[in-house]
Amino acid sequence: MKIVIENLEPLGKWVLYEYEHSYEVAGDLLLITNARIEGLPSTERRFYEVFDLNKVIILDPKAERKLEPEDLVKKDAVVIGGILGDHPPKGRTWQLLSSKFPQAEVRNLGKLQLPIDNAVLVTKLVIEGKRLEEIEIARGLKFECSFLRAKRTVLLPFGYVVYEGKPFVSMKVLKLLGFKDGCKLSWNLTDEEMSEVDSLNQARESL
Ligand SMILES: C[S@@+](CC[C@H](N)C(=O)[O-])C[C@H]1O[C@@H](n2cnc3c(N)ncnc32)[C@H](O)[C@@H]1O
């Protein structure tokens, strides 16, 4: 069994940090396809050139059925989109993967959109026999930093596995977004904070 990330993004820092973090948690279970990346198990070949499409499951938030440990019997790979999160989700996994490969089965990992590294971790836990209901997922992440009198808050409206007592998030990604020593990290956003992200996004889109 392999957990495959089919890269579908330009290889910027954010996505690379998520791939590194995925490798840290999944080790040799992981294979990145559609990009050769030094230091990570990866190949330029597409996932459908490496695996038989009848023996893969594509993970898509739009899928009707959730992933169960039993689904993995007689399968060779679970494919995750190497696609960064959009808020609200734009259905890019459907556009770029599931709709193109109808021979493959599709499954979801619950209602929240998970970052790539978190989708890898949840898949690994399901391969180990866990059910989705047994995996705690925080709804969103936030960090607050104070510099002199200025205060900066960053809200990440995605689902994060609560793993070993804290959200599973790459420190390199957090630092890329401005996290520094002394910033306060918290998780499980309120409805108000989630709608704050929505209004920020609407404002951005209208620019
Ligand atoms: C950050 S998500 C990108 C989702 C993308 N914005 C969309 O709307 O389809 C990266 C990948 O993780 C997997 N993933 C994340 N959350 C998921 C969920 N709730 N159910 C199934 N797959 C999920 C999918 O394979 C997805 O392509």
The ligand as a Tripos MOL2 file, in Angstrom:
@<TRIPOS>MOLECULE
LIG
   27    29     1     0     0
SMALL
NO_CHARGES

@<TRIPOS>ATOM
      1 C1         -5.9450   20.9960    0.7060 C.3       1 LIG1
      2 S1         -6.9010   19.7550   -0.0470 S.3       1 LIG1
      3 C2         -7.4010   20.6330   -1.4940 C.3       1 LIG1
      4 C3         -8.8810   20.5550   -1.7580 C.3       1 LIG1
      5 C4         -9.3260   21.4590   -2.9090 C.3       1 LIG1
      6 N1         -9.3190   22.8410   -2.4890 N.3       1 LIG1
      7 C5        -10.7340   21.1110   -3.3840 C.2       1 LIG1
      8 O1        -11.6310   21.9310   -3.2910 O.co2     1 LIG1
      9 O2        -10.9510   19.9890   -3.8710 O.co2     1 LIG1
     10 C6         -5.6390   18.6630   -0.6570 C.3       1 LIG1
     11 C7         -6.0690   17.2360   -0.9050 C.3       1 LIG1
     12 O3         -6.3180   16.5600    0.3190 O.3       1 LIG1
     13 C8         -7.3900   15.6240    0.1770 C.3       1 LIG1
     14 N2         -8.4530   16.0530    1.0960 N.ar      1 LIG1
     15 C9         -8.4360   17.0950    1.9510 C.ar      1 LIG1
     16 N3         -9.5560   17.1330    2.6890 N.ar      1 LIG1
     17 C10       -10.3240   16.0820    2.2850 C.ar      1 LIG1
     18 C11       -11.5990   15.5860    2.6680 C.ar      1 LIG1
     19 N4        -12.3380   16.1480    3.6010 N.pl3     1 LIG1
     20 N5        -12.0490   14.4790    2.0150 N.ar      1 LIG1
     21 C12       -11.3210   13.8730    1.0570 C.ar      1 LIG1
     22 N6        -10.1120   14.3090    0.6570 N.ar      1 LIG1
     23 C13        -9.6150   15.3880    1.2640 C.ar      1 LIG1
     24 C14        -7.8300   15.6710   -1.2850 C.3       1 LIG1
     25 O4         -7.1910   14.6360   -1.9820 O.3       1 LIG1
     26 C15        -7.3360   17.0510   -1.7230 C.3       1 LIG1
     27 O5         -7.0540   17.0960   -3.1180 O.3       1 LIG1
@<TRIPOS>BOND
     1     1     2 1
     2     2     3 1
     3     2    10 1
     4     3     4 1
     5     4     5 1
     6     5     6 1
     7     5     7 1
     8     7     8 2
     9     7     9 1
    10    10    11 1
    11    11    12 1
    12    11    26 1
    13    12    13 1
    14    13    14 1
    15    13    24 1
    16    14    15 ar
    17    14    23 ar
    18    15    16 ar
    19    16    17 ar
    20    17    18 ar
    21    17    23 ar
    22    18    19 1
    23    18    20 ar
    24    20    21 ar
    25    21    22 ar
    26    22    23 ar
    27    24    25 1
    28    24    26 1
    29    26    27 1
@<TRIPOS>SUBSTRUCTURE
     1 LIG1         1 GROUP 0 **** ****
